[in-house]
Amino acid sequence: MKNQSKLGQNFLVDTKTVEKIIELSRICRNEVVYEVGTGKGILTEELCRIAKYVYSFELDPELYRQSKEYLHFGNLQLLNSDGLDRNLRVEFDVFLSSLPYYESRKALSWLCQKQFKRGIVLLQREFVEKLISKPGNSNYRAISVLSQFRFFINILLKVSPASFSPRPKVDSLLIELRPKSPPLSLQVIKDIQSLFSFRKKTVSFVFNYYRKYYGCDFGTSDLKGIASNRIAQLSPTEVLRLNESLNNNLSSKYS
């Protein structure tokens, strides 16, 4: 296969790394795998050998064509489409992907809305550092809140640039995502992203903003304990609770 990188892909080519990823994924014979990014099929082939069924998505038409010629398994469905399309309705147990940096945020937001057992995701170190950043850290963002609220995040493996072709400039990390709360709605995800436009403002500032522009009337209990905290200092649970309070007041205002 010719080396291709039309969509900014760095293809995993090191067989020892592939073997380690398969080992750490602990996929069972009764599990359905949802793979985003077939690429050259090096992971897909191994997944088909151990899983009950594999849905593998590849957006690049040429890579999809090559994979169709190369991969012949009765428990595999290859699709030339965006596996992160929110309109897709495919049930699966394990999500697995090696994601380019520009797709990482979209993928984590998509996963926050899905019901599944676990995710095994290979991401650039810089993005993982955002996912696991603590409140008050400069890397703490909306995606940190959403991911930490929704999942237990476990770093499984450091993967060097030498495992890819072409070589990326940074290390990658294989992480495991295990759900710890029910799926989030798309609206909640958008709300948290919007709330973080106030990340350097205090909670009391946000409430005053909503009073001024939406005419909401917040009780003192809504502010108790966190009024002087900046949004970026709140824990994921506190951020979700604040968002719920804002939405409840907006709903009562317009009901």
ABEGO torsion letter per residue (X at the ends): XBBBAAAGBBBBABAAAAAAAAAAAGBBAABBBBBBGAEAGAAAAAAAAABABBBBBBABAAAAAAAAAABBBAABBBBBBBAABAABBBBBABBBBBBBAAAAAAAAAAAAABBBABBBBBBBAAAAAAAABBBGBAABBAAAAAAAAABBBBBABBBBAAABOBBBABBBBBBBBBBABBBBBAAAAAAAAAAAAAAABBAAAAAAAAAAAAGBBBBAAAABGAAABBAAABBAAAAAAAAAAAAAAAAAAAX
